[in-house]
Amino acid sequence: MYAWIGRGLALATALLAVAGHAAAQTASPPDQIAQADVQRKGQSRAPTAASVGEGNAIARVNNWTVGLAGGLPEGTFLRFAAEIARNLNDGEDLRVLAIVTPGATENVKDLLYLKGVDIGITHADVFEHFRTVEKIPNIERRINFISEMYISEVHVLVRPEINSFKDLEGKKVSFHTPGAGPSVTAPILFGRLGIKVEPVYVNNAIALEKMRSGEIAALVHTVGKPNDLFVKFKNETGFKFLPIPYDKFEDFYVPSIFTAEDYPAYVKPGEKVETIGIQAVLAVYNWPKDSDRFRRVSRFIDYYFDRFKKFHVPPYHPKWKSINLAAKVPGWTRYWVAEEKLKQMVTAPSTAPSIDPQFARQQAARAAPNDTAEQERLFQKFLEWSKTQSKR
């Protein structure tokens, strides 16, 4: 019996010795533990700019920053947003941040709900979407406009076997991503034409590849012509644009055309494809006068109007020349700060907004090639329309 007790005590002593050796091997001196704790805290929390005395730098950077909701890289919204930032940015006195966004409807919702977004580019028909689909009360009072923008042509690109809208009945058609311009315009387009298609909501750059494989039959793209999505695409499969009749779309839209000069890979020389265009709008949230965002938006508007003529020269998009700052946008209210700025400009003849006559003649020549009489008629009609817009 005593032998068994002795053996047990010896075993226990051995186990304790082993445990003590292991503990000694893993134990760390107090200074090593403290150093590890400091390193761990340093990895999880870096010093903030405010904590190291850079509060003044923070204030300077943020004081005159304005968020401008643009669009997707393959669209025209983002290019115009970037060009606005390029023209208006003025160091610490004004910094415009052009933001990549899904597009037309999302830009309006960003104006309503997203912190730091004060200006956005959208389409004039977007209120129809918020009246009938995503119903937002008093949208016309909450969102105003600063100026009209360019015309976004409605591009309906189809596969070679599609020759009319009737041929698209029941087929898959890309309406672009949710919130982008086509997701608003395409339902109106097919609804009024009485054609039922199967909407597919994918990025149109992806949709173009799906058209190549035959997975979808067409896509709808609402951008200013010529657009890089089509220009840079090697149209080896014979894709083409469907003509859109204007008579069903006179309320929201304007007539336009595609020519070989716009898209040589899609339109044959001497031919034209009739389409419709939707007015793009530089929209703004209706900030009250006593708010901090009002202060920023007011400065943005001053810079935008004062520097507008710089948009008429390269490297800015040629469509800047077609924009009439004084033009009204049907169904929209101009932000009162922009209205006051416009009145000041009108009283000064040297800065009064106008349409570039040379650009107007170029547009007329493209619409009626080899017909000088028709070109002159269109030119005069365009100037007359411009005058009536500024008086409305």
Summary of the structure (lengths in Angstrom):
residues: 392
radius of gyration: 30.7
end to end distance: 115.0
largest distance: 127.5
contacts: 1191
relative contact order: 0.12
helix: 48%
strand: 18%
